[in-house]
Amino acid sequence: MALYRAHVLICHGTGCASGGAPKVLEAFKEELAKKGLEKEILVIATGCHGMCEFGPIVVVYPEGTFYSQVKPSDVAEIVEEHLYKGRIVTRLLYKEPLSAQKVCHYKDIPFYGKQHRIVLSNCGYINPDNIDEYISRDGYQALGKCLVEMTPAAVIDEMKKSGLRGRGGGGFPTGMKWGFCAASPGDKKYVICNADEGDPGAFMDRSILEGDPHAVIEGMMIGGYAMGADEGYIYCRAEYPLAIKRLQTAIKNATEYGLLGEDILGTGFNFTLHIKEGAGAFVCGEETALMASIEGQRGMPRARPPFPAVKGLWGKPTNINNVETWANVPRIIVQGAECFAAMGTEKSKGTKVFALTGKVKNTGLVEVPMGITIREIVFEIGGGIIGDKKFKAVQIGGPSGGCLVDEHLDLAVDYESLTAAGAIMGSGGLVVLDEGNCMVDTAKFFLEFTQRESCGKCVPCREGTKKMLDILTRITEGKGVPEDIDRLLYLGNQIKDASLCALGGTAPNPVLTTLKYFRHEYEAHIFDKKCPAGVCQSLLRYSINTEKCIGCTKCARNCPVSCISGKVKEPHVIDQDKCIKCGACMDNCPVGAVVKG
Amino acid sequence: MVVETKQDVRSMVQEITAPWKGKHGGVIPVLQETQKKVGYLSREAMEVVSEELGVPLAELYGVATFYAQFHLKPRGRHIIRVCRGTACHVRGSGKIMDKIMSMLKVKENGTTDDLRFTLEPVACLGCCGLAPVVMIDDDTHGRLTDDEAALQKFLDQYA
C-alpha cells in the first residue's frame, strides 16, 4: 500500500450523501490535484459517523480534526489552510450545543465521549468498499481463528459465555439460539441476516451495512461454521439501495479473496451468500414471515413451533439474526467472550446502537454500553431538547414499543428494565418528544403504521387495530366519548393476547403506555375538547387579538376560505364556523396578532 | 422503460425468468425485475411470468398485492416518496404531503395525468437526522419545509 501523510475521510452515509457529500469529495480531489497533493493525501468515502444532524462530515487524520456541515465551496479553504499550511479552519469546526464552544478533535466531542463504539468502530473510519481496509482492522481474523483453532461447539460456547442477546428486539440469547440450530439434524442448513429494518425512526442496521458490510458477512460465516450451514441469505429492504450496493461489492471482493466460496482458507469450509431484496412489507421483519418472503410467497407469519432452528427456510434448519447481532460476532471472537461480558448489566451484556432522533439537538447514531441511563443518552449525548423546551417523553422501540417519561430518566437501560417500564428495547429507535408533541397524536401515528402493515392473517390484529385507530381518530377530531378510554384498553389487551406474531402482540403498546402515563391528555381531548400540545387540528381555534391587529388585511387575503372580515386599518375577525384551521392567517400576520388555542 | 407491444413484453419477461426456471425462490426477484423493465406489473407481463415459472396467476397476484413495492397500474416517470417515519412526522412531514398534493393535484398514491409524478407516502427512509425527508427517485432531500415556492423549485428539477 502507498503511504500518505494525511487522510481525509468524508462521510457517505445516507444522511451526509443526501446533504452533498459526493460533491464535497469531488471538490477535494480537484483541489488536491491542483496543488499536486494527490499522492500525499488520500481521500476516502466512509460509512456513517452517526452525527447525521451535522453532515456532511469531514474528518482529517492523523489529527482527527472534525469538520461539520462542509460544503463544496469550503473545500478550497480546507485544502489551502489545513492540508497545505497546517492551520485548522476554525470556522468549520463542530460547535458543541451545550457550551457553544468549538471542538477541534473527533475524540473530544461530547456526543462521542459517552459512547462506546464496538459494532460501529469501523463505521466512518474505513472505506466500506475496500476489503483491505477491513482486513487491516483485524477483519476476517475471527473467521480464521474459528476455522483453524476452534471447533463449532467451542464457537457456540464462546457465544454463550459472551452473553450476547438478539439485537433485533427480542433479546433471545444468541449462543443458545445457535445451539438449537446446531443440534438440529439435517445436512442442509441456512443462516439468515435480517436486514429488513422497518421501524419508523430506526437506521442502525442501515448504517452498519453501509459503513462496515464485511463485519456482517464475517459474523454470518462464523455462524455458518458453528451451526453447520453452508449457505446464507441477507434479506435487505429495497428502500436501502446504498446498503445493497455495498453488500454486493463486499461479497464480490470477499469471493475474489477466497474468503467466500469453497474450501475457505484451505480448511474445507464452504459458504455462499445471497442478497434478497425485500419488497416493502414491515411484517417481513418477523422471522417466519421473512422466510416465506425469501421463498417467494406472501410474507405472512406462521405459528411456532416448529421453530426455524428445526424447520426453517425450505423446511431446513435455519438461524436468523439481525444485522447488529451478526456484526457483534467477529468482535466477540477476536476480543474474547470475557471482554464482551464485562460491559453492560447483569443480564444484558455489551453495547447497543440506538438511532437517536426527534426533538433532540444531536440526532444520529449512538452506541452505548447497556446500563446507561436515558438521561445520559438524551441530555449528554443528545445535547438536550431543541430550543431548550421541556422534555416530555422518549418513544423507544418503534411502533412495538412504548413511552418513557420523566420518572424513567435515570433508568438503567437494559432488556429487563425497559420491559418492566412498559416499553421494549426493540431494534433501537429512540425518538425524543417535547412539550409540543401531542401524545394522542403520537399514539395514533404509530397505530396508523401497524394497522397499515398488519398482514391480515389474525382477526384481532387486522380488525382490532382498525377499530383502535377509528377511536383514536375520533378523539383527535374532538368527537371522543367517555367510554373510549376503556374501549382502547380492552381492545389493546385483547389484540396483544390473541395475535400470532409480535406485530399484533405489540401493536397496541404505544396506545397502552401513553394511556398509562398521559391519560390526562386523552381526557383533555375527550372531555374538554382541547389538545394541550396544540397539535390536533380539529381542536384548535384561531382568533385575532383586536388590540394587536393593525388591519393590514394580509390574513384576509391569504385565507383560502375567505372567512376573515374587517376593514382596512381596523381589527379583523375570524368566522369560526367557516374556518378550516389551516393556520395561513397566523403564518402571514406581520404583528403576531393571530393566536392559536 | 416503456414497452410497446405484447411481443416485447413476452420476450423481455422470458429473459428475466430464464435464470430462475426450475429453481426455488424466484417469484419476488422476477416480479421486481419485471416491474423495473416494464414500469409496472401489467396483466400481460404477469401471465408470462406465470407460464414461465409454472406458478398460478392467482398466487402471483396474491404476492404482488401483498407487498407495497409492486404496482398493477402504470406509474409516473418520477416517484415522490414523502417519508412519514416518526422523526419526519414530529417535524411536520404531514404538511409537506398536503402541500405537494395540492400543488400536483393528486391524492396519496396517485399519479398526475401527464404521468410525470406518482406521489406516495413511505414508512421510513432511515435518514431521520435530516427530517422531514422526501425522496424523488433515488435522490434524498432533507430538512424541507412546506414553503410552496421552495417545493416548486425542487419539483421543477424533475421533468
Contacts between the chains, C-beta under 8 A, distances in Angstrom:
chain1	res1	chain2	res2	distance
A	14	B	125	7.8
A	14	B	126	6.4
A	14	B	127	4.6
A	14	B	140	6.4
A	15	B	127	4.8
A	15	B	129	4.8
A	15	B	130	5.5
A	15	B	142	7.4
A	17	B	140	7.5
A	18	B	127	6.4
A	18	B	130	6.4
A	18	B	133	7.9
A	18	B	139	7.2
A	18	B	140	3.5
A	18	B	141	6.7
A	18	B	142	5.7
A	19	B	130	7.0
A	19	B	142	6.8
A	51	B	129	7.9
A	52	B	127	6.7
A	52	B	128	7.6
A	52	B	129	2.7
A	52	B	130	6.6
A	53	B	129	4.9
A	55	B	129	7.3
A	55	B	130	8.0
A	197	B	126	7.0
A	198	B	123	6.2
A	198	B	124	7.2
A	199	B	124	7.0
A	200	B	84	7.5
A	200	B	85	3.7
A	200	B	86	4.6
A	200	B	87	7.8
A	200	B	89	7.7
A	200	B	123	5.6
A	200	B	124	3.9
A	201	B	85	5.5
A	201	B	86	3.6
A	201	B	87	5.4
A	201	B	124	6.3
A	201	B	128	5.6
A	202	B	124	7.2
A	202	B	126	7.4
A	203	B	124	7.8
A	203	B	126	3.8
A	203	B	127	6.7
A	203	B	128	6.3
A	206	B	126	4.7
A	238	B	32	7.4
A	238	B	69	6.0
A	239	B	122	7.1
A	239	B	125	6.4
A	239	B	126	7.1
A	240	B	126	6.7
A	241	B	138	6.4
A	276	B	25	7.8
A	276	B	28	7.5
A	276	B	29	7.6
A	277	B	28	7.7
A	277	B	29	7.3
A	277	B	32	6.3
A	278	B	69	7.9
A	279	B	28	5.5
A	279	B	31	7.6
A	279	B	32	6.6
A	279	B	67	3.6
A	279	B	68	7.4
A	279	B	69	4.2
A	279	B	70	6.5
A	280	B	67	5.1
A	280	B	68	3.4
A	280	B	69	3.9
A	281	B	66	6.4
A	281	B	67	5.1
A	281	B	68	6.4
A	282	B	123	6.5
A	293	B	28	6.7
A	294	B	25	5.9
A	295	B	24	6.7
A	295	B	25	5.7
A	296	B	24	7.2
A	296	B	25	5.2
A	296	B	26	6.3
A	296	B	27	3.2
A	296	B	28	5.3
A	296	B	55	7.9
A	296	B	63	6.9
A	297	B	27	7.5
A	297	B	63	6.6
A	298	B	62	5.6
A	298	B	63	5.7
A	298	B	66	4.1
A	299	B	66	6.5
A	299	B	67	7.3
A	300	B	66	7.9
A	314	B	24	6.5
A	355	B	128	6.4
A	357	B	86	7.0
A	357	B	87	3.9
A	357	B	128	3.9
A	357	B	129	6.8
A	357	B	131	7.0
A	358	B	86	7.1
A	358	B	87	5.7
A	358	B	90	5.7
A	359	B	90	6.7
A	363	B	87	7.3
A	363	B	128	6.5
A	363	B	129	4.3
A	363	B	131	7.9
A	364	B	129	5.5
A	395	B	86	6.9
A	398	B	86	7.5
A	429	B	86	7.0
A	431	B	86	4.7
A	431	B	87	6.3
A	431	B	90	7.1
A	433	B	90	6.8
A	437	B	90	5.8
A	442	B	90	7.7
A	445	B	84	8.0
A	445	B	86	7.1
A	445	B	89	5.3
A	446	B	86	7.7
A	449	B	123	6.5
A	453	B	123	7.5
A	455	B	66	7.5
